Amino acid sequence: MKPMRIALAGQPNVGKSSLINAMSKHANLKVGNFSGVTVEHTQICFEHHCHKIEMIDLPGTYSINGFSQEEKVAKNYLLNEDYDVILNVIDSTHLTRNLLLTLELQNLNKKMVIALNMYDEAKKEGINIDIAQIEAITGIPTVAVSATTKDGIDKLLDTVHDVYDSEKRLKSKISYSDAIEEAIFEVKNFLDEKNYNYKDLDTREMAIKLIVEDKEFFKALHDQPIFMELQPLLVKNMNNIYNYYETKDITEIQAQEYNSIARGIRAETVKRDDKKPPKKLTKKIDDILINKYAGIPIFLFFMWGLFQLTFTLGAIPMDTIDASFSWLGKVIGENIANDDFRSLIVDGIISGVGAVVLFLPNIIILYIGIALLETTGYMSRVAFLLDGFFHKFGLHGKSFIPLVTGFGCTVPAYMATRTLKNEKDRLITLYILGFMSCGARLPIYVLFAGAFFSADQAGNVIFYIYIAGALFGLVMAKILRLTAFKGSDEPFVMEMPKYRVPTLKLLWFIVSKEAYMYLKKAGTFILAATILIWFASNYPKSNNPSPKAQLEQSYLGEIGKSTQFLFDPIGFDWRQTVALETGLAAKEVVVATLGILYNAGEDLDETSDKLLKEIKAQIPFASAISFIVFVMIYLPCFAASMVFVKEAGGYHHLVYLFIFTTVVAWIMSFIAYNITLSIT
């Protein structure tokens, strides 16, 4: 049986992610990109009434006629892809604004259901919505739901199923302004007289499509004989509309109409309970969190606390994970007779992958922190708070969203720049995102902080590294604004969502997805890289039996030595050089490479005293500081670089980014190395 395909559409911050979790329960989740672009989508598959349902979560968009990449992707999917029902998710507490998208979606003439989400919050604020009246006016089946409390979820699924099974669409009873209604009436009468039919549209729907200049319908009608007679009638009526609105921009006219209709629907369907005025808790919290003086220190305190937790709590399960991989290596190694094969499995695969998996707790804690920032509504407020500060560096507050996302992973951070309408603002943000240390760099910082600083200091050191990278990125943004991307930044306009307590299921959904992607990378791409590194460090075989001689004469040693002259001035030995070069593939590989090279092919224990002592003994403190600075600045991983190419608009930008980050990283490492030498 063919699955029922549902397109989930809605504006940002309407709770689509929470709703899709509430509807799907224990569903089969699939995360990927839309064809040909890097815009991520979530596909959920589950069964309802013995019928398989595929639900496509489209990017949040204020309008399907917008100009951002998400809006273009959403429009392309809604216009061209094969789906059965549109599920339009609306924030019940912001009905007027959300209905603007609903009216656009309605013009697609698809089967559609409205989900009035956050209905529980609306009731708490004294907002009473006449759902039957909304359904009567729009002609769209409407269900009140709460993704948080699960109220109305079963009814919503039943309604979607009924609409899917129904052969007929409900007709809209929406009325436009007099000028447009008059034009609709005349065009409709003409089509009625001609008895013209097109698909399952009635003559009023066809008339509306002609008046709003629907390109697809015009193409279908253009080659028909009726078009010659219809054209003069359209010209006459459109001129009347232009005179009425004093503009010939049909998009502007349509926007005015939709605003009027949305306000009218709200006036007809929403009543406020005077005895229960809206809560003022949001404003009270905002008075503290986005206070002119206290706001930024509070944000920095939250970030400091996050990195403290990342290091201290993340270190607790490390011993168990470390012991597990050591035990696994020992057990497997004892049963392999061939020395080379045993070394490949134990020193290469198990040690290399273990080096990455070991830091999974740190990654999970970091992603929980970022998810809380976003889902509670705090991230949008920090963007507003930092707007004035960012202006000093040639950016604006909206750049904050991709920059903070960059602390988790640079790939989605690059994608998040699509919300920036100004091309120069977007490019500047893209170029400096690499300075925001992603989660993949965290294991490197944890390793070096643990080796050279006490446990009490390590959390603070990691916090300083992240803040230093972010501040340096802003300085680079200012330089780029004054040189390569001259121009003024755009005004800052951003929605302030209400504060919400995210459900554990929503946090699990977000964090588990990121953790899964991290482990998937460890088990595939990084696994292949560690095998390659092991092979390159063990061949060709040296006549000298010492591990050090073997490493120096290996392929990996030769690669490191051939580029060593470039890194001598900043204090790196050939092993650090090789680690940086393998890090171009994935930053997680840096730790695996250092573990393999500095342990000379023996068992790898990342946080064990053995590896920490090796790092501390063989890398001078000044070289370690220089290495951290270089890692903090240089080119992101291969996957992120490919996304950067797509978002920036060509491979020439990647060449510029490589030169830009490498030169800056070398210069800053040189400065850090020499300053540290002079101090120590």
VOKOL-62826 format. One line per 5 residues: number of its first residue (from 0); their letters; for each residue x, y, z of C-alpha. Coordinates in steps of 0.25 Angstrom, whole numbers, padded with zeros to 4 digits. Layout:
N
NUM = a = X,Y,Z; ...
***
This chain:
680
0 = mkpmr = 0000,0000,0000; 0005,0014,-0004; 0009,0022,0009; 0002,0035,0012; 0012,0046,0010
5 = ialag = 0010,0058,0019; 0017,0071,0017; 0019,0078,0031; 0019,0093,0028; 0020,0105,0038
10 = qpnvg = 0027,0118,0042; 0039,0117,0051; 0037,0115,0066; 0023,0109,0065; 0027,0095,0071
15 = kssli = 0028,0087,0059; 0040,0078,0064; 0032,0076,0077; 0019,0073,0070; 0026,0063,0060
20 = namsk = 0031,0056,0072; 0018,0055,0079; 0011,0050,0067; 0021,0039,0063; 0024,0033,0076
25 = hanlk = 0034,0022,0074; 0036,0026,0059; 0047,0022,0049; 0055,0035,0048; 0063,0039,0036
30 = vgnfs = 0071,0052,0035; 0077,0056,0022; 0077,0068,0012; 0068,0072,0001; 0072,0068,-0013
35 = gvtve = 0083,0077,-0019; 0084,0086,-0006; 0090,0086,0008; 0076,0089,0014; 0074,0078,0025
40 = htqic = 0060,0071,0026; 0055,0061,0036; 0047,0050,0031; 0038,0042,0040; 0032,0028,0037
45 = fehhc = 0021,0022,0046; 0007,0015,0045; -0006,0020,0048; -0019,0012,0047; -0010,0001,0039
50 = hkiem = -0006,0012,0029; 0008,0016,0027; 0011,0030,0029; 0023,0038,0023; 0024,0052,0029
55 = idlpg = 0034,0062,0023; 0038,0073,0032; 0040,0085,0023; 0049,0097,0028; 0042,0107,0036
60 = tysin = 0038,0119,0027; 0030,0132,0028; 0026,0131,0014; 0027,0122,0002; 0030,0134,-0006
65 = gfsqe = 0042,0138,0002; 0057,0139,-0003; 0065,0131,0007; 0069,0117,0003; 0060,0110,0013
70 = ekvak = 0048,0118,0008; 0052,0114,-0007; 0054,0100,-0003; 0040,0099,0004; 0033,0106,-0008
75 = nylln = 0040,0096,-0018; 0036,0084,-0010; 0021,0089,-0008; 0020,0093,-0023; 0027,0081,-0029
80 = edydv = 0028,0069,-0020; 0018,0058,-0019; 0011,0058,-0005; -0003,0056,-0001; -0006,0066,0011
85 = ilnvi = -0001,0079,0016; -0001,0079,0031; 0000,0094,0034; 0006,0096,0049; 0001,0109,0055
90 = dsthl = 0005,0116,0068; -0008,0118,0075; -0002,0130,0083; 0001,0138,0070; -0010,0134,0061
95 = trnll = -0010,0147,0052; 0004,0145,0048; 0003,0130,0046; -0009,0131,0037; -0001,0139,0026
100 = ltlel = 0006,0126,0023; -0007,0118,0024; -0013,0127,0013; -0002,0125,0004; -0002,0110,0006
105 = qnlnk = -0017,0110,0003; -0015,0116,-0011; -0007,0103,-0014; -0021,0096,-0014; -0016,0084,-0007
110 = kmvia = -0022,0075,0003; -0019,0082,0016; -0020,0082,0032; -0017,0093,0042; -0011,0089,0055
115 = lnmyd = -0013,0100,0065; -0001,0096,0074; 0002,0102,0088; -0013,0103,0090; -0010,0100,0105
120 = eakke = -0002,0113,0106; -0012,0121,0099; -0023,0116,0109; -0013,0120,0120; -0012,0134,0114
125 = ginid = -0027,0136,0114; -0028,0134,0099; -0040,0127,0094; -0041,0122,0080; -0053,0118,0072
130 = iaqie = -0048,0106,0065; -0061,0103,0058; -0061,0117,0052; -0047,0117,0047; -0051,0104,0040
135 = aitgi = -0063,0110,0034; -0056,0123,0029; -0044,0116,0023; -0050,0103,0019; -0038,0096,0025
140 = ptvav = -0040,0085,0036; -0034,0091,0049; -0030,0083,0061; -0025,0089,0075; -0013,0082,0080
145 = sattk = -0002,0083,0090; 0011,0076,0087; 0015,0078,0101; 0003,0071,0108; 0000,0062,0096
150 = dgidk = -0015,0068,0096; -0021,0066,0083; -0010,0058,0076; -0019,0046,0073; -0030,0055,0068
155 = lldtv = -0020,0062,0059; -0016,0049,0053; -0030,0044,0051; -0033,0057,0044; -0021,0056,0035
160 = hdvyd = -0025,0042,0031; -0040,0046,0028; -0035,0058,0019; -0026,0048,0012; -0037,0038,0010
165 = sekrl = -0047,0049,0006; -0049,0051,-0009; -0054,0066,-0007; -0047,0078,-0002; -0055,0088,0007
170 = kskis = -0057,0101,0000; -0051,0114,0006; -0061,0125,0010; -0050,0136,0010; -0054,0149,0004
175 = ysdai = -0045,0159,-0002; -0046,0174,-0003; -0057,0180,-0012; -0047,0183,-0023; -0042,0169,-0024
180 = eeaif = -0055,0162,-0021; -0061,0170,-0033; -0050,0165,-0042; -0052,0151,-0037; -0067,0152,-0040
185 = evknf = -0065,0156,-0054; -0054,0146,-0057; -0062,0135,-0051; -0074,0138,-0059; -0066,0138,-0072
190 = ldekn = -0060,0124,-0068; -0074,0119,-0064; -0080,0124,-0078; -0069,0116,-0085; -0071,0104,-0076
195 = ynykd = -0056,0103,-0074; -0050,0092,-0066; -0036,0091,-0060; -0032,0079,-0051; -0041,0079,-0039
200 = ldtre = -0041,0095,-0038; -0055,0102,-0038; -0056,0115,-0046; -0054,0124,-0034; -0041,0117,-0030
205 = maikl = -0037,0119,-0045; -0040,0133,-0044; -0032,0136,-0032; -0020,0129,-0038; -0021,0138,-0050
210 = ivedk = -0022,0151,-0042; -0010,0147,-0033; -0003,0144,-0046; 0000,0129,-0042; 0011,0126,-0052
215 = effka = 0008,0111,-0053; -0007,0113,-0056; -0003,0124,-0066; 0006,0114,-0074; -0005,0104,-0074
220 = lhdqp = -0015,0114,-0079; -0006,0122,-0089; -0007,0112,-0101; -0022,0110,-0099; -0032,0117,-0109
225 = ifmel = -0039,0123,-0097; -0027,0131,-0093; -0029,0141,-0105; -0043,0145,-0100; -0039,0145,-0085
230 = qpllv = -0027,0154,-0087; -0034,0167,-0089; -0044,0164,-0077; -0032,0162,-0068; -0025,0174,-0073
235 = knmnn = -0037,0183,-0070; -0039,0177,-0056; -0024,0177,-0052; -0024,0192,-0056; -0035,0195,-0047
240 = iynyy = -0028,0187,-0036; -0015,0195,-0038; -0023,0208,-0037; -0029,0204,-0024; -0016,0200,-0018
245 = etkdi = -0008,0211,-0025; 0003,0200,-0028; 0005,0190,-0039; 0013,0181,-0030; 0004,0169,-0029
250 = teiqa = 0012,0163,-0018; 0010,0176,-0009; -0005,0175,-0012; -0006,0161,-0008; 0002,0164,0005
255 = qeyns = -0008,0175,0008; -0020,0166,0006; -0014,0154,0014; -0011,0164,0026; -0025,0169,0025
260 = iargi = -0031,0155,0024; -0022,0150,0035; -0026,0161,0045; -0041,0159,0041; -0040,0144,0044
265 = raetv = -0034,0147,0057; -0045,0157,0061; -0056,0147,0057; -0050,0135,0064; -0042,0140,0076
270 = krddk = -0047,0146,0090; -0039,0149,0102; -0043,0146,0116; -0042,0159,0123; -0042,0152,0136
275 = kppkk = -0029,0145,0132; -0019,0155,0126; -0007,0150,0119; 0004,0146,0128; 0016,0155,0130
280 = ltkki = 0026,0145,0134; 0033,0146,0120; 0035,0161,0122; 0040,0159,0136; 0050,0149,0132
285 = ddili = 0054,0158,0120; 0057,0170,0130; 0068,0161,0136; 0074,0153,0124; 0074,0164,0114
290 = nkyag = 0077,0175,0123; 0086,0186,0117; 0097,0184,0128; 0095,0170,0134; 0091,0162,0121
295 = ipifl = 0104,0160,0115; 0111,0156,0128; 0099,0146,0131; 0101,0140,0117; 0116,0138,0119
300 = ffmwg = 0113,0132,0132; 0104,0122,0126; 0115,0119,0115; 0125,0117,0126; 0116,0108,0134
305 = lfqlt = 0114,0100,0121; 0129,0097,0118; 0131,0094,0133; 0120,0084,0132; 0126,0079,0119
310 = ftlga = 0139,0076,0125; 0136,0072,0139; 0123,0063,0137; 0129,0058,0123; 0141,0053,0130
315 = ipmdt = 0133,0044,0140; 0130,0033,0129; 0143,0034,0122; 0150,0024,0131; 0139,0014,0128
320 = idasf = 0140,0016,0113; 0155,0016,0113; 0155,0003,0121; 0145,-0003,0112; 0153,-0001,0100
325 = swlgk = 0166,-0005,0107; 0160,-0018,0111; 0154,-0020,0097; 0168,-0018,0091; 0174,-0027,0101
330 = vigen = 0164,-0038,0098; 0165,-0037,0083; 0180,-0035,0083; 0182,-0048,0091; 0175,-0056,0080
335 = iandd = 0182,-0051,0068; 0196,-0057,0065; 0201,-0049,0054; 0208,-0036,0059; 0204,-0027,0048
340 = frsli = 0190,-0031,0048; 0189,-0030,0063; 0195,-0016,0062; 0185,-0012,0052; 0173,-0016,0060
345 = vdgii = 0178,-0012,0074; 0187,0000,0071; 0180,0005,0059; 0165,0002,0059; 0161,0000,0074
350 = sgvga = 0171,0011,0079; 0167,0021,0068; 0152,0019,0069; 0153,0018,0084; 0160,0032,0084
355 = vvlfl = 0148,0038,0078; 0137,0030,0085; 0144,0034,0098; 0140,0048,0097; 0125,0045,0094
360 = pniii = 0121,0050,0108; 0127,0063,0106; 0120,0065,0092; 0106,0061,0098; 0108,0071,0109
365 = lyigi = 0111,0082,0100; 0100,0079,0091; 0090,0078,0102; 0095,0092,0106; 0093,0098,0092
370 = allet = 0079,0091,0091; 0075,0097,0104; 0079,0111,0098; 0071,0109,0086; 0058,0102,0091
375 = tgyms = 0056,0111,0103; 0056,0123,0094; 0068,0129,0101; 0077,0128,0088; 0068,0138,0081
380 = rvafl = 0069,0148,0093; 0084,0147,0093; 0084,0150,0078; 0076,0163,0082; 0085,0166,0093
385 = ldgff = 0098,0165,0085; 0093,0173,0073; 0099,0186,0077; 0112,0179,0081; 0112,0172,0068
390 = hkfgl = 0110,0184,0060; 0124,0189,0065; 0130,0178,0057; 0122,0179,0044; 0111,0169,0048
395 = hgksf = 0098,0169,0054; 0090,0161,0065; 0085,0150,0055; 0099,0145,0052; 0099,0140,0067
400 = iplvt = 0090,0128,0063; 0100,0122,0053; 0112,0126,0062; 0107,0119,0075; 0102,0107,0066
405 = gfgct = 0117,0106,0062; 0121,0102,0076; 0113,0089,0073; 0116,0087,0058; 0121,0096,0047
410 = vpaym = 0112,0088,0037; 0099,0093,0042; 0105,0106,0046; 0108,0109,0031; 0094,0105,0028
415 = atrtl = 0088,0115,0038; 0094,0127,0031; 0083,0126,0021; 0075,0134,0030; 0084,0146,0027
420 = knekd = 0077,0153,0015; 0089,0162,0012; 0099,0155,0004; 0112,0162,0010; 0107,0159,0024
425 = rlitl = 0105,0145,0020; 0119,0143,0014; 0126,0150,0026; 0119,0141,0036; 0122,0129,0027
430 = yilgf = 0137,0133,0027; 0138,0134,0042; 0130,0122,0046; 0142,0114,0046; 0147,0122,0058
435 = mscga = 0136,0117,0067; 0142,0104,0072; 0133,0092,0068; 0130,0080,0077; 0140,0072,0069
440 = rlpiy = 0151,0081,0074; 0147,0079,0088; 0154,0066,0090; 0167,0073,0086; 0165,0084,0096
445 = vlfag = 0162,0073,0107; 0174,0065,0104; 0184,0077,0104; 0177,0084,0116; 0177,0071,0124
450 = affsa = 0192,0069,0120; 0197,0083,0124; 0187,0088,0134; 0181,0083,0147; 0167,0077,0148
455 = dqagn = 0162,0090,0155; 0168,0099,0144; 0165,0091,0131; 0150,0095,0130; 0154,0110,0131
460 = vifyi = 0165,0108,0121; 0155,0101,0111; 0145,0113,0113; 0156,0123,0111; 0160,0116,0098
465 = yiaga = 0145,0116,0093; 0143,0131,0097; 0157,0135,0090; 0153,0128,0077; 0140,0135,0077
470 = lfglv = 0146,0149,0080; 0157,0147,0070; 0146,0143,0060; 0139,0156,0062; 0152,0164,0060
475 = makil = 0154,0156,0047; 0139,0160,0043; 0143,0175,0045; 0155,0173,0036; 0147,0166,0025
480 = rltaf = 0136,0177,0026; 0147,0188,0024; 0154,0180,0013; 0148,0169,0005; 0133,0172,0008
485 = kgsde = 0131,0187,0009; 0117,0192,0012; 0107,0194,0023; 0101,0183,0030; 0086,0181,0030
490 = pfvme = 0076,0185,0041; 0073,0175,0051; 0059,0169,0052; 0056,0156,0059; 0045,0149,0066
495 = mpkyr = 0045,0148,0081; 0038,0134,0084; 0032,0132,0098; 0041,0125,0108; 0037,0110,0109
500 = vptlk = 0042,0098,0117; 0046,0088,0107; 0042,0074,0109; 0051,0063,0111; 0047,0056,0098
505 = llwfi = 0050,0068,0090; 0064,0069,0096; 0066,0054,0094; 0062,0056,0080; 0072,0067,0077
510 = vskea = 0084,0062,0085; 0082,0047,0081; 0082,0051,0066; 0095,0059,0068; 0101,0048,0077
515 = ymylk = 0097,0038,0066; 0104,0046,0055; 0116,0047,0064; 0117,0032,0066; 0114,0029,0051
520 = kagtf = 0126,0038,0047; 0134,0030,0057; 0130,0017,0052; 0131,0020,0037; 0140,0032,0032
525 = ilaat = 0149,0033,0045; 0150,0018,0045; 0156,0018,0030; 0165,0030,0034; 0171,0023,0046
530 = iliwf = 0174,0010,0038; 0180,0019,0027; 0188,0026,0038; 0193,0013,0044; 0197,0008,0031
535 = asnyp = 0205,0020,0028; 0212,0020,0041; 0216,0005,0040; 0221,0004,0026; 0230,0003,0020
540 = ksnnp = 0237,-0005,0030; 0250,0000,0036; 0262,-0008,0039; 0264,-0001,0052; 0254,-0008,0062
545 = spkaq = 0252,0004,0071; 0238,0010,0070; 0243,0024,0068; 0252,0020,0056; 0240,0013,0050
550 = leqsy = 0231,0025,0051; 0241,0034,0045; 0244,0025,0033; 0229,0022,0031; 0221,0029,0020
555 = lgeig = 0215,0037,0031; 0228,0042,0036; 0233,0046,0022; 0220,0054,0020; 0222,0061,0033
560 = kstqf = 0237,0064,0030; 0234,0069,0016; 0226,0080,0022; 0233,0082,0035; 0241,0094,0030
565 = lfdpi = 0227,0102,0030; 0224,0099,0044; 0238,0100,0051; 0236,0115,0054; 0223,0112,0062
570 = gfdwr = 0230,0100,0070; 0223,0088,0064; 0230,0075,0062; 0227,0066,0050; 0217,0058,0058
575 = qtval = 0209,0070,0061; 0210,0074,0047; 0204,0061,0042; 0193,0062,0052; 0189,0076,0047
580 = etgla = 0189,0071,0033; 0180,0059,0036; 0171,0068,0044; 0167,0074,0030; 0159,0062,0028
585 = akevv = 0152,0062,0042; 0157,0069,0055; 0154,0057,0063; 0165,0050,0055; 0175,0059,0061
590 = vatlg = 0174,0052,0075; 0175,0039,0069; 0187,0043,0061; 0194,0048,0073; 0191,0036,0081
595 = ilyna = 0196,0026,0070; 0209,0035,0067; 0213,0038,0082; 0209,0024,0087; 0218,0018,0076
600 = gedld = 0208,0007,0073; 0205,0003,0087; 0191,0002,0094; 0185,0016,0093; 0178,0022,0106
605 = etsdk = 0174,0036,0103; 0172,0041,0117; 0181,0031,0124; 0194,0035,0131; 0202,0029,0119
610 = llkei = 0197,0037,0108; 0196,0050,0116; 0210,0048,0121; 0215,0045,0107; 0208,0058,0102
615 = kaqip = 0214,0066,0113; 0228,0060,0112; 0230,0061,0097; 0222,0074,0094; 0228,0087,0101
620 = fasai = 0218,0096,0107; 0220,0107,0097; 0218,0097,0086; 0205,0092,0092; 0200,0106,0093
625 = sfivf = 0204,0109,0079; 0197,0096,0074; 0184,0099,0082; 0184,0113,0075; 0186,0107,0061
630 = vmiyl = 0175,0097,0063; 0166,0108,0068; 0167,0116,0055; 0171,0107,0043; 0161,0101,0033
635 = pcfaa = 0149,0093,0037; 0148,0078,0034; 0145,0073,0020; 0130,0071,0022; 0129,0085,0027
640 = smvfv = 0137,0091,0015; 0128,0084,0005; 0116,0091,0011; 0124,0104,0012; 0126,0103,-0003
645 = keagg = 0111,0101,-0006; 0107,0112,0004; 0117,0122,-0001; 0115,0120,-0016; 0127,0113,-0021
650 = yhhlv = 0141,0106,-0019; 0148,0119,-0021; 0143,0123,-0007; 0149,0110,-0001; 0162,0114,-0007
655 = ylfif = 0161,0128,-0001; 0156,0122,0013; 0168,0112,0013; 0178,0123,0010; 0171,0133,0020
660 = ttvva = 0170,0123,0032; 0184,0116,0029; 0192,0129,0029; 0184,0135,0041; 0186,0122,0049
665 = wimsf = 0201,0122,0046; 0203,0137,0050; 0195,0135,0062; 0202,0122,0066; 0216,0129,0064
670 = iayni = 0212,0141,0073; 0206,0131,0084; 0219,0122,0083; 0228,0133,0084; 0221,0140,0095
675 = tlsit = 0219,0127,0103; 0234,0125,0101; 0238,0139,0107; 0229,0137,0119; 0233,0122,0122
***
